[in-house]
Amino acid sequence: MASTSLLTPRVKKYKSESGVTILQQNNPTSRAFCIGVWINTGSRDETSGEEGLCHFLEHMMFKGTKSRSAFEISSAIEKVGGSLEAFTTREQICIYALVLDEHKDLAADILHDMILNPTFPPDQIGLERNVVLEEIRDVMDAPDDLIHDLFASHVFPDHPLGKPILGSPQSVASFGRGKLRAFARKNFRPDNIIVAVFGNLDKRRLLRMCDWSFDIPDRPLKRNNKRIGKYRPVKRLFKKDLHHQHICIGARSCSYTDENRYPLMVLTTLLGGTMSSRLFQRIREELGFTYSIFTYTDSARDTGLIGTYMSVSPANTDKVVNEVFNEFAKIRGGAIQGQEVEDTKQYIKGKILLGLEGSASKMMRVARNEIYFGRQISERELIDKIDRVTLQDVVELAQHTLDADRNTIVSLGPSSLSRRPNP
């Protein structure tokens, strides 16, 4: 891998007069300019009755400000060939704009307007509530999406990390203008906001662009610090008349900042992250039991999970689950070749670097580094951490993570497991 691919401009960090953290990295290769506003509040910070409020708030910020209608917000960006996007996670809300360099001021002004001046028009709240309810129904009608929410709810029972980011029909139905305004005022404050920029401009102009005036609440920001309870593996079947059985197998795992995250990347990729992975080759290619099978992780600041998903014919449920646990046992027993680990590491490094080719990806990486680590982790440092992962690291992590006795099994469909697999 050419060393030049790891030579990226350094990230500059500033504080605006209001206290907003500003991160900026030059874009030496194109005219693209990406600016993102990150609110360091997500669905895990919601209290009882607020489930889905962060996501609903994200939607409503597009619905009008004191100076722009919803149409004017979207058309202003699109008229110059740009795009305006947003997403909500369990720990952040992000709104970002991607435009040509000459339209950077427009992009910054629109984001500023959406964050500081949303009006939450009452007529739009009802309309958008229906949109979000349809989004929830889409998940309920898509078992390959629903299974992941069900799985998380059993890995993190009775905790916001285990609840759907979209919320429930009951909670969404309760959201009104007062609740939106109160939640925004509490969380949209300078000490809880990061502005991340991937594009070319000087410090003075950047600070002037982000010189935002906030209506700061008197009280300090209080988060939902509900304790994450002790993990207990369970087996749960949700009966539903489907053509396929949808299954997730997994357990709690590494946080975003845990050094074990790097061996975990190798483990999950080797196990079920590619077409050449262990599970894909065994369950799909050799046995023909499934069209879709993969292993994934979902990490937060203090915990995480690892899951293996598959959809199978109900008649093959027991066979497939036992085959998955057999593969778990092989890896736990050290049946991995050193070259397999090296090949997996090369794949991960390539995916990381290719994934950072886009302006939005670079902006997001800069912001997440600041949020989770309080510093910038360079591409070279990241690649070095992956390079240092050994076969022994992977096996030791697998011995804990892939232990059948500590894995939760959640199944959605017409079939049930005859017994708990225990290879």
C-alpha positions as CSV (number, residue, x, y, z in Angstrom):
1,M,0.0,0.0,0.0
2,A,1.5,3.3,-1.1
3,S,2.5,5.5,1.8
4,T,1.2,8.6,-0.1
5,S,-2.4,7.3,0.5
6,L,-1.8,7.9,4.2
7,L,-0.5,11.5,3.9
8,T,-3.5,13.6,4.6
9,P,-3.7,17.3,5.7
10,R,-3.8,17.7,9.5
11,V,-7.0,18.6,11.3
12,K,-7.1,22.1,12.8
13,K,-9.2,22.6,16.0
14,Y,-10.7,25.9,17.1
15,K,-13.3,27.2,19.5
16,S,-15.8,29.8,18.5
17,E,-16.5,32.7,20.8
18,S,-19.8,31.0,21.8
19,G,-17.9,27.8,22.7
20,V,-18.7,25.6,19.7
21,T,-15.8,23.2,18.8
22,I,-14.8,23.6,15.2
23,L,-12.7,21.0,13.3
24,Q,-11.3,21.7,9.8
25,Q,-9.3,19.7,7.3
26,N,-8.3,21.0,3.9
27,N,-9.4,19.3,0.8
28,P,-6.4,19.3,-1.5
29,T,-7.8,17.2,-4.3
30,S,-11.2,18.6,-5.4
31,R,-13.7,21.5,-5.2
32,A,-16.0,19.7,-2.8
33,F,-16.9,21.3,0.5
34,C,-18.6,19.3,3.2
35,I,-19.8,20.8,6.5
36,G,-21.5,18.9,9.3
37,V,-23.1,19.9,12.5
38,W,-23.0,17.2,15.2
39,I,-25.1,17.4,18.3
40,N,-23.6,15.0,20.8
41,T,-27.0,13.6,21.9
42,G,-28.7,10.5,20.6
43,S,-31.4,8.0,21.3
44,R,-29.6,6.6,24.4
45,D,-30.1,10.1,26.0
46,E,-33.8,9.9,25.7
47,T,-35.9,9.3,28.9
48,S,-39.1,7.2,29.2
49,G,-41.7,8.6,26.9
50,E,-39.1,10.3,24.7
51,E,-38.2,7.2,22.6
52,G,-37.6,8.4,19.0
53,L,-37.5,12.1,19.9
54,C,-34.0,12.7,18.6
55,H,-34.9,11.1,15.2
56,F,-38.2,13.1,15.1
57,L,-36.3,16.3,15.9
58,E,-33.9,15.6,13.1
59,H,-36.8,15.4,10.7
60,M,-38.5,18.5,12.0
61,M,-35.3,20.7,11.6
62,F,-35.9,20.4,7.8
63,K,-39.5,21.7,8.1
64,G,-38.8,25.5,8.4
65,T,-37.0,28.2,10.2
66,K,-37.7,31.8,11.0
67,S,-36.4,32.9,7.6
68,R,-36.9,29.8,5.4
69,S,-39.7,27.4,4.6
70,A,-39.1,23.7,4.2
71,F,-39.1,24.1,0.4
72,E,-36.7,27.0,0.6
73,I,-34.3,24.9,2.8
74,S,-34.1,22.0,0.3
75,S,-34.2,24.1,-2.9
76,A,-31.5,26.5,-1.9
77,I,-29.0,23.7,-1.7
78,E,-30.2,21.8,-4.7
79,K,-30.2,24.9,-6.9
80,V,-26.4,24.9,-6.6
81,G,-26.0,21.2,-7.2
82,G,-25.5,20.3,-3.5
83,S,-27.2,18.0,-1.1
84,L,-28.4,18.2,2.5
85,E,-28.5,15.1,4.6
86,A,-29.0,14.0,8.2
87,F,-29.0,11.0,10.4
88,T,-29.6,10.0,14.0
89,T,-27.6,7.4,15.9
90,R,-27.8,6.1,19.5
91,E,-25.3,8.8,20.5
92,Q,-25.5,11.7,18.0
93,I,-27.6,13.8,15.6
94,C,-25.8,15.0,12.5
95,I,-26.9,17.3,9.7
96,Y,-24.5,18.0,6.9
97,A,-24.3,19.7,3.5
98,L,-22.1,18.9,0.5
99,V,-21.6,21.6,-2.0
100,L,-19.1,23.0,-4.4
101,D,-16.4,25.2,-2.8
102,E,-17.9,28.5,-4.0
103,H,-21.2,27.8,-2.2
104,K,-19.6,27.1,1.3
105,D,-21.2,30.2,2.8
106,L,-24.7,29.2,1.7
107,A,-24.2,25.7,3.2
108,A,-23.0,27.1,6.6
109,D,-25.8,29.6,6.7
110,I,-28.5,27.0,6.1
111,L,-27.1,24.7,8.8
112,H,-26.9,27.6,11.2
113,D,-30.5,28.5,10.5
114,M,-31.7,24.9,10.9
115,I,-29.9,24.5,14.3
116,L,-30.7,27.8,15.9
117,N,-33.9,28.9,14.3
118,P,-36.2,25.9,13.8
119,T,-39.9,26.9,14.1
120,F,-41.5,23.4,14.3
121,P,-44.6,24.5,12.5
122,P,-47.7,22.8,14.1
123,D,-49.1,21.7,10.7
124,Q,-45.8,20.1,9.8
125,I,-45.6,18.2,13.0
126,G,-48.7,16.2,12.2
127,L,-47.6,15.5,8.7
128,E,-44.1,14.5,9.7
129,R,-45.5,12.3,12.5
130,N,-47.3,10.3,9.8
131,V,-44.0,10.0,7.8
132,V,-42.1,8.6,10.8
133,L,-45.0,6.3,11.7
134,E,-44.8,4.9,8.1
135,E,-41.0,4.5,8.6
136,I,-41.7,2.5,11.7
137,R,-44.2,0.4,9.9
138,D,-41.7,-0.2,7.1
139,V,-39.3,-1.7,9.7
140,M,-42.1,-3.8,11.2
141,D,-42.9,-5.2,7.8
142,A,-39.2,-5.9,7.0
143,P,-38.1,-8.8,9.1
144,D,-34.5,-8.5,8.0
145,D,-34.5,-5.0,9.6
146,L,-36.8,-5.8,12.6
147,I,-34.7,-8.7,13.8
148,H,-31.8,-6.3,14.6
149,D,-34.0,-4.2,16.8
150,L,-35.3,-7.3,18.6
151,F,-31.7,-8.5,19.0
152,A,-30.5,-5.2,20.5
153,S,-33.4,-5.2,22.9
154,H,-32.3,-8.5,24.4
155,V,-28.6,-7.6,24.5
156,F,-29.4,-4.3,26.3
157,P,-32.7,-5.0,28.0
158,D,-34.5,-2.2,29.8
159,H,-31.9,0.3,28.5
160,P,-32.1,3.0,25.8
161,L,-29.3,1.3,23.8
162,G,-31.7,-1.6,23.3
163,K,-34.6,0.6,22.0
164,P,-35.2,1.4,18.4
165,I,-33.8,4.8,17.3
166,L,-37.1,5.5,15.5
167,G,-39.1,5.1,18.7
168,S,-42.5,3.4,19.0
169,P,-45.9,4.4,17.5
170,Q,-47.0,5.3,21.1
171,S,-44.0,7.6,21.8
172,V,-44.0,9.3,18.4
173,A,-47.8,10.0,18.8
174,S,-47.0,12.0,22.0
175,F,-44.5,14.5,20.4
176,G,-45.7,18.0,20.1
177,R,-44.2,21.4,19.6
178,G,-43.5,22.0,23.3
179,K,-41.5,18.8,23.7
180,L,-39.5,19.5,20.5
181,R,-38.6,23.0,21.7
182,A,-37.6,21.9,25.2
183,F,-35.5,19.0,23.9
184,A,-33.8,21.2,21.3
185,R,-33.1,24.0,23.8
186,K,-31.6,21.6,26.3
187,N,-29.3,19.9,23.8
188,F,-28.5,22.4,21.1
189,R,-25.9,24.3,23.1
190,P,-22.3,25.1,22.2
191,D,-20.7,22.7,24.7
192,N,-22.7,19.9,23.0
193,I,-22.0,20.8,19.4
194,I,-19.2,20.1,17.0
195,V,-18.9,21.7,13.5
196,A,-16.7,19.5,11.2
197,V,-15.5,20.8,7.9
198,F,-13.7,19.1,5.0
199,G,-12.8,21.9,2.6
200,N,-10.6,24.8,2.0
201,L,-10.9,28.1,3.9
202,D,-8.8,30.2,6.3
203,K,-9.2,30.3,10.1
204,R,-10.7,33.8,10.2
205,R,-13.4,33.1,7.7
206,L,-14.2,29.8,9.3
207,L,-14.6,31.3,12.8
208,R,-16.8,34.1,11.3
209,M,-18.9,31.4,9.5
210,C,-19.5,29.6,12.8
211,D,-20.0,32.6,15.0
212,W,-23.4,31.4,16.2
213,S,-25.3,33.0,19.1
214,F,-27.1,30.5,21.4
215,D,-30.0,30.8,23.8
216,I,-28.2,28.8,26.6
217,P,-30.3,27.2,29.3
218,D,-29.3,28.1,32.9
219,R,-29.0,24.5,33.9
220,P,-26.1,22.3,32.9
221,L,-26.8,19.5,30.4
222,K,-28.1,16.4,32.1
223,R,-27.9,13.1,30.2
224,N,-29.8,9.9,30.7
225,N,-27.2,8.0,32.6
226,K,-29.2,4.9,33.2
227,R,-27.0,2.1,34.2
228,I,-26.4,-0.6,31.7
229,G,-27.3,-3.8,33.6
230,K,-25.5,-7.0,33.7
231,Y,-25.6,-9.0,30.5
232,R,-27.4,-12.3,30.6
233,P,-27.6,-14.4,27.4
234,V,-31.2,-15.5,26.4
235,K,-32.9,-17.4,23.7
236,R,-36.1,-15.7,22.3
237,L,-38.5,-16.7,19.6
238,F,-40.9,-14.2,18.0
239,K,-43.5,-16.2,16.1
240,K,-44.5,-14.7,12.8
241,D,-45.9,-16.2,9.6
242,L,-43.0,-15.7,7.2
243,H,-41.4,-17.6,4.4
244,H,-38.0,-17.4,6.1
245,Q,-36.6,-17.7,9.6
246,H,-34.6,-14.6,10.6
247,I,-32.0,-15.2,13.3
248,C,-29.4,-13.1,15.1
249,I,-26.8,-14.7,17.3
250,G,-24.3,-12.6,19.4
251,A,-23.4,-10.9,22.6
252,R,-22.1,-7.7,24.2
253,S,-18.7,-6.7,22.9
254,C,-16.2,-3.8,22.6
255,S,-16.9,-0.1,23.0
256,Y,-15.8,2.3,20.3
257,T,-12.7,3.3,22.3
258,D,-11.7,-0.2,23.4
259,E,-8.3,-1.4,22.0
260,N,-9.9,-4.8,21.4
261,R,-11.9,-3.1,18.7
262,Y,-9.1,-3.8,16.3
263,P,-8.9,-7.6,16.9
264,L,-12.8,-7.5,16.7
265,M,-12.6,-6.0,13.2
266,V,-10.5,-8.9,12.1
267,L,-12.6,-11.5,13.9
268,T,-15.9,-10.2,12.5
269,T,-14.5,-9.8,9.0
270,L,-12.9,-13.3,9.0
271,L,-16.1,-14.8,10.5
272,G,-18.8,-13.3,8.3
273,G,-17.8,-10.0,6.8
274,T,-17.0,-10.9,3.2
275,M,-18.0,-13.4,0.5
276,S,-14.8,-15.4,1.4
277,S,-15.5,-15.4,5.1
278,R,-16.0,-18.6,7.1
279,L,-19.7,-18.4,7.5
280,F,-20.5,-17.3,4.0
281,Q,-18.4,-20.1,2.5
282,R,-19.8,-22.8,4.8
283,I,-23.4,-21.9,5.2
284,R,-24.1,-20.4,1.8
285,E,-21.5,-21.8,-0.7
286,E,-21.0,-25.3,0.7
287,L,-24.4,-26.1,2.2
288,G,-26.7,-23.8,0.2
289,F,-28.8,-23.1,3.4
290,T,-29.1,-19.3,3.0
291,Y,-28.9,-16.4,0.7
292,S,-27.9,-13.9,3.3
293,I,-25.5,-14.4,6.3
294,F,-23.1,-11.8,7.8
295,T,-21.4,-10.7,11.0
296,Y,-21.5,-7.1,12.2
297,T,-20.7,-4.9,15.2
298,D,-22.4,-1.9,16.7
299,S,-20.3,0.1,19.1
300,A,-21.1,2.9,21.6
301,R,-18.8,5.0,23.8
302,D,-18.9,2.5,26.7
303,T,-20.1,-0.9,25.3
304,G,-21.1,-2.6,22.0
305,L,-22.4,-5.8,20.5
306,I,-21.4,-8.4,17.9
307,G,-24.1,-10.1,15.9
308,T,-24.4,-12.7,13.2
309,Y,-27.5,-12.5,11.1
310,M,-29.0,-15.1,8.7
311,S,-32.2,-15.8,7.0
312,V,-33.0,-19.5,6.3
313,S,-35.8,-21.9,5.5
314,P,-37.7,-22.6,8.7
315,A,-37.0,-26.4,8.2
316,N,-33.3,-25.7,8.3
317,T,-33.2,-23.5,11.4
318,D,-31.6,-26.0,13.8
319,K,-29.1,-27.2,11.2
320,V,-27.9,-23.7,10.3
321,V,-27.7,-22.5,14.0
322,N,-25.6,-25.6,14.9
323,E,-23.3,-25.0,11.9
324,V,-22.8,-21.4,13.0
325,F,-21.8,-22.5,16.5
326,N,-19.5,-25.1,15.0
327,E,-17.7,-22.4,13.1
328,F,-17.6,-20.4,16.4
329,A,-16.0,-23.4,18.1
330,K,-13.4,-23.9,15.4
331,I,-12.2,-20.3,15.7
332,R,-12.2,-20.4,19.5
333,G,-10.1,-23.6,19.3
334,G,-7.5,-21.8,17.2
335,A,-8.3,-23.3,13.9
336,I,-7.1,-20.2,12.0
337,Q,-4.1,-19.9,9.7
338,G,-1.8,-17.0,10.0
339,Q,-2.2,-16.2,6.4
340,E,-6.0,-16.0,6.8
341,V,-5.5,-13.3,9.5
342,E,-3.1,-11.4,7.2
343,D,-5.4,-11.5,4.2
344,T,-8.3,-10.3,6.4
345,K,-6.2,-7.4,7.7
346,Q,-5.3,-6.4,4.1
347,Y,-9.0,-6.4,3.2
348,I,-9.9,-4.2,6.2
349,K,-7.2,-1.7,5.4
350,G,-8.3,-1.4,1.9
351,K,-12.0,-0.9,2.9
352,I,-11.0,1.8,5.4
353,L,-8.9,3.8,2.9
354,L,-11.4,3.4,0.1
355,G,-14.2,4.4,2.4
356,L,-12.4,7.6,3.2
357,E,-12.3,8.8,-0.4
358,G,-15.5,10.8,-0.2
359,S,-15.7,14.3,1.3
360,A,-18.6,13.4,3.6
361,S,-16.7,10.3,4.9
362,K,-13.7,12.4,5.8
363,M,-15.9,15.0,7.6
364,M,-17.5,12.2,9.6
365,R,-14.2,10.6,10.5
366,V,-12.9,14.0,11.8
367,A,-16.0,14.5,14.0
368,R,-16.1,11.0,15.4
369,N,-12.4,11.1,16.3
370,E,-13.1,14.2,18.4
371,I,-16.3,12.9,20.0
372,Y,-14.9,9.5,21.0
373,F,-11.2,10.1,21.5
374,G,-10.8,13.8,22.0
375,R,-8.0,13.8,19.4
376,Q,-7.5,12.9,15.7
377,I,-6.4,9.4,15.0
378,S,-4.6,9.5,11.6
379,E,-5.1,6.9,8.9
380,R,-1.6,5.8,9.5
381,E,-2.2,5.2,13.2
382,L,-5.4,3.3,12.4
383,I,-3.6,1.1,9.8
384,D,-0.8,0.5,12.3
385,K,-3.3,-0.7,14.9
386,I,-4.7,-3.1,12.5
387,D,-1.3,-4.3,11.4
388,R,-0.4,-5.1,15.0
389,V,-3.4,-7.5,15.4
390,T,-2.0,-11.0,15.8
391,L,-3.6,-14.5,15.3
392,Q,-3.4,-14.9,19.1
393,D,-5.3,-11.6,19.7
394,V,-8.1,-12.9,17.4
395,V,-8.3,-16.3,19.1
396,E,-8.3,-14.9,22.6
397,L,-11.1,-12.4,21.7
398,A,-13.1,-15.2,20.1
399,Q,-12.8,-17.5,23.1
400,H,-14.7,-14.9,25.1
401,T,-17.0,-13.4,22.4
402,L,-18.0,-16.6,20.5
403,D,-18.6,-18.7,23.6
404,A,-21.9,-20.5,23.0
405,D,-22.9,-20.2,26.6
406,R,-22.8,-16.4,26.6
407,N,-24.5,-15.8,23.2
408,T,-28.0,-14.5,22.8
409,I,-30.2,-16.0,20.1
410,V,-33.1,-14.1,18.8
411,S,-35.3,-15.7,16.1
412,L,-38.2,-14.3,14.1
413,G,-40.4,-16.5,12.0
414,P,-42.6,-19.7,12.2
415,S,-39.9,-22.1,13.5
416,S,-38.4,-22.6,16.9
417,L,-35.1,-24.1,18.0
418,S,-35.4,-27.6,19.4
419,R,-32.6,-27.0,21.9
420,R,-29.8,-24.5,22.7
421,P,-26.8,-25.4,20.6
422,N,-23.8,-26.4,22.6
423,P,-21.0,-27.8,20.3
